[in-house]
Amino acid sequence: MARNPSESTGPMHVPFGHVVANEKWRGSQLVQGMQGKIKIVFEDGLTPVDFYLSSRSCILYVTEADLVAGNGYRKRLVRVRNSSNLQGIVIVEKTQMSEQYFSAIQKFTVLDLGMVLLPVASQMEASCLLIQLVQEQTKEPSKNPFLSKKRAQIPELSLLRTVQQIPGVGKVKAPLLLQKFPSIQQLSNASTRELEPVVGQAVAQHVQAFFTRPSWDRKLPDLV
């Protein structure tokens, strides 16, 4: 696979229908769940990236063990976030053991770094998510609702699922919010008065509280 040799977080050529996986995932349950559904190419030296979906989009996978071990995962996230070449999507194992640590990584990823975070219950669920993301990227532009110009107002899957994690929002109200406030920055800066006509008073208060907790109240870069 062609890549930028001078920068480990540089672009990589990924053929349609493929995912490039870090060699460390070979034989894992996550990879086994994808085999036969999409084509997988293994590469050494992908650190800090776990999977490349395209030349510009990559996956950073944070396991249950990573969360329990402390904040070591943050360095990987920051390296990708600081790269001008990549859009990083963070997939996190949210299990009974790691749930107490999930709030911290959610705040750090979404609010501090402005990255997309998608929780999964297991590696098998993560494999289904990766398959879905790869399949969406390989659709023809005219058939892909995430690329179609006439449906540009519909948020991409990863951003949509991030907003669904805000307490009280869920699958129904997340699309409504993103039609009105199409980026994390715009949503975080919205007042309760602006949010109420979209999701009602109670949920509007949940959304504003989520973005205005102490130490996380700061301007975020747009997610595109």
Salt bridges, closest charged atoms under 4 A:
GLU23 OE2 - ARG26 NE 2.58
ASP50 OD1 - LYS24 NZ 3.18
ASP50 OD2 - ARG76 NH1 2.83
ASP112 OD1 - ARG218 NH1 2.49
GLU136 OE1 - LYS139 NZ 3.40
